[in-house]
Amino acid sequence: MLSSLLLLVSNGCDDSNAMQGLDTELTGVIDLGVIQPDVTSGQFVITCHDPAGTVISDLKPSCGCTTIENRLPRQLDQGESATFNFSFDATKMFGDIKKRITVIEYRSKAQVQHEIQILAKVDRSLNATISPDSINLGHFGCWEPIECKIKIQRVGRPIRKCGLLNVLPDWLSAQVRDLSEFQKYVDFIIDRSHTPGKFREQVVIGADDEKLTCLIEGYAHEGPFITSSVIAGKFSQGTWDFVIPVKHAPDELIEIQSIKIDEVSLSNWKMNSKGKTQSDVYLNYDGTNLNQKLLNLTINVIQGGVQAEVSSKLILQKPG
């Protein structure tokens, strides 16, 4: 028996090429193409060509991922068409997908079935991301634990399992915290109180079957240090004024023994406390005959009976 129905199927896109006419004696195909792991909508049109008409009694999806919106049964006379909207939930699917909708019609007191195939490719490139993928803590004191965090997220597909994949050193601790089923935080605490110096540690984090990495690096100072490696001065009436921030352990007096710029000792300076862990050193440097230069600054300090040398670079550049 030849079919009296004509199916036009569409993926719901504006592209007119996405709609094609198919005789239902063949297999109707709704090709959604490459889609995101989300809910995608589409439609198909059924047109009756039987002079006696027909009744669409049921539309049966092959699984619960496909939902048909229109009410049934639906009687169609010759030449009449009906549009059926559907939604396809691909949030938990990956790769190539093949589903079907069975169309059941009653024509001339006989039941006839047709099959519509739904084809899709759920994008596999939706991988989890890590932000940031590197953390440079710069210079800090061993006496102050540092806290930082990274964010793990994936669009469309939940992160069901997230955790550390490598063993961390004693000075680094981490804890995974849920934001949602698609987003996680990893909180870090860096405690270098017993391990001063430069460090560079790569952390490996698993998000289900994916591996993500984050590089954590910095320099932990045991004694006083200057927070900036390069400091620019303010030029006024032939001299430069500098503010040198010196970080130090809390609740311990800091004394400056000497200050040198390019091995020339300075006497025109003063120091003010900026809290428990910072003191600002104010310098005035006579650069009347200088246009632009990068100078070496060295400060000898004593804290808690321990002498230390801190250094930085000074930029001398006249405005304009």
N, C-alpha and C positions, 0 to 999 in steps of 0.2 A: 504494500500500500504506500503510495507516495504521500509525503507530508503535505499538509495544507497550511503549515505555519512557516513564517519567515522570521528569523531572529536577527535583530541588529544589536550588536553588543558594543559597549563603550566603556572605557576606564574612567570616565568622568572628567577627562582632561579637555582643554580647549582645542587641542590639535585635532582637526577633522580627519586626519589619517588614522586616528585611533578607533574610528567607527567603521565597521565592515559588515556587509550583508552576508548571511550564511543560511543555506537551506538546512532546516533542522533534521533532515534525514541524515545529514553529516553531523559531525561533532562541532557545536558552537564553541568558540574560544573567546574568553575575555583575557587579554594579555595586558596585565598592569605594568609590565616592564620592570625596571629597577625601582624599588620603593624603599622608603625608610621603615624601620621597625615601629610602625605607628598604625593608626586606623585610617584606611584608605577607602574612599567612596567611589562608586561607579553606578552604571545603569545598563539595562538592556531593554530592547523594544521587541514585542511580539506582535506580529501582524497576521490576521486570519485571511486566507484566500479560499476557504471552503464556502461554496454557496449556501450550505446548510448551517454555517457558523460553527463555533466550538465553545467549550467552557474550560478555562484554565482552573483546575480544581486545587492544585497544590504546587508549591515550589519548595523542594527539600534540599537544604544545604548538606554537604557531606560531613560537616562538623560544626561546632558552636562558634567557630571563628567568623562565620559568614552570617549576616542578618539581613533578611528581606523586609523592607519597610511596608510594602503595599498589602492591602487587604485582599483576601481571596474567599470564595471563588470569584472569578471574573469572566463574564460572558462576552464573547466577541462575535460580531456579525462579519460577513464578508467585507473585506477592505478596511476593517476597523483595526486600530493598533492600541496597545497598552504599554506604557513605560513602567518599568519596575526598578526601583532604587535599592541598592544594597550597600552594606558597609563590610569591609574585610579587615579584621583585627590581626595585624602581624606583629604586635608588640613582643611576642615571645617566640618569634620564628626567625630563622636564619637561612640564608642560601636560597636554593631553588625550591619553590613551593608549587604544588599542584593540588587544587581542590575542585569540587564540582557542585553544580546545582542541578537537581533533577526536576524537569518540568513535566507535570502530569496534566493531560487534557482528556476531556471526554468529547468524542466526536462520533456521531451516528451510533450512539449507545455503546461505543467501544472505548476502552481506556488506552491511550497512547502515551508513551514516555519518551522524552528527549533529554539529552544531557548537555549541559553547558560546563565547560572547563574554565576554571580560573587559574591562570598562570602568573607567577610573580617571581622576582628575584629580590630577596631582602638583602640590602647592602651589607656586606661583610666588613666593610671598612670602618664601621662605627666602633672603633676601639676606645678603650678607656684612656683618659688623658690625665697627666699629672701637672700641677701648677703650684709653685714653680718647679722646674726640674733641676735647679741648682740654687743653693743658698750660700752667699758669701757674707759671713758675719763680720768681716773686717777685723779690726783690733778691739779687744775688750780685756778686762781684767779677770784673772783667775778667781777673784773673790766674788764675782757676780755671775750666778747661773743665768744662762740665756735661754729664753723660750722662743720657739718659732713653730710654724706649721705649714703643711702642704695640703692641697686639695686633690682628691681623686674623684673623677666623675666620668660618666658614660651616658650618652644620649640614647634614649629609647630602650635600652636593655638594662635591667637592674643589675647592680653589683651584689651578688649573693654572698660572696666570701672575699674578705679583704684582710690582709695581714702581712707581717714582715717575713721575708724569705731568707734573710741572712742574719748571722749572729752579730749583735752590735757590741762595740767596746764598752767598758765599764762607765766611761764618762758620758755616754750617750744613751738616753732612754726614749722610748716612743710608745704612744698609745693611740689606737684607732678609735675614732668617734664617728657615729652615724649622724649625717645631716638628713638624708632621705635614702630610699632604696637605690637611687641613682648617684648619690654624692656621699663621700666620706672625707673626714679630716684625719690627718695623722699629726698628732701633737708631739713635738720634740722638746726635751730639756737637755741642754749641753752644760755639764758641770766639769770644768777643767781645773778645779781647785788643787788637784794633786798632779796634774799633767800640763804644765805650762808649755808654750811653744806653738809652732805651726802645726795644723792638722788638716787632713783632707780625707773624708770618709764618704764612701758611696753606699747608699741605702737602697736595698732591693725590696720592692713591695709587690705582692701578688693581688691582682683583681680577677678573681675566678681563674681562668686559664692564661691570663696575660701577666707579663712581668714588666714593671715600671721601675725606673731608677731615679734617684735624686742625689746630687752631690752636695755635701755640706762641708764647708771649709772656712778657715779663719785663723786668727793668731791670738792666743791667750797670753797675756803678760802677767808675770808674777809681781812686778814692781810698777812704778809710775810709767806712764807713756803718754805721748801726744796723740790725740785722737785723729788728726788729719796729717797725711803725708806731705801735702802741699798747702801752704797758707798764703793768700794774697793780702797785700797791705793796702792801706788807703793813703794816697799822696796828698800832702798839704804843705805849701810854703817850703818846698825843698826837702821835706822829710817824709818818711813813711811810718805810719802807725800800724802795729800788729797786735792782735789778740791771740795768744797761744793757749789753747785749752789743754791742761795737763790732768789726766785721770789718775786716780790713786785709790788705794784701799781706804775704806771708811774709818773714821774715828782715829786716824793717826796723823800727827802733824807732818807737814812736808816743808822742807827747807831747801832753798836754792843756794848752791855753793857758787856757781858761776854760769854765765851765759856768753856764748861765743857765736859770732857770725863770720864764717870763713876764717876761723882761727883768731879773729880779732875780738878781744874781750869787751863786753858792754857793761856799763854801769848805770845807764839810764833806763831803768825798768822798775816795775812794781807788780805785786801779786795780790789778788783778792780771791777769797774763797767763794765758790759757786755751789755750795752744798757739801754733803758728806764725802763725795767721791770725785770732786772736780775743783781745781783751782785754775784761775785764768791769770796768765802772765802778760802784762802790757809792756810792749817795747816801742821805743822811738828811735828810728835809725836815720842818720843823716846820709841821704843819697843825692846830694846836690849835683854831682858830676856824673850820675848814672842815668842811662836812658831806659834800658831793659836788661834785667839780669836775674838769674836763678841762683840764690845763695844757700849755703848750708848753715843750718841752725843747730847748735848743740847746747843742751842745758844739763848741768850736773846737779842732781837733787839728792837729798837724804830723807828717807822716811823710815821710821821705826829703827833708827840706827844703821840702816842699810843704804849704802851709796849706790846710785844708779845714774846712767847717762841716757837721756832721751834726745831724739833728733827729728828734724823735719826739713823741708825745703821752703824757702821764702821766695815769693815772686815779687820783683820790683818792676812795675810797669806804670808809666805815667798815663793818666787818662787822656783820651783823644788820640 
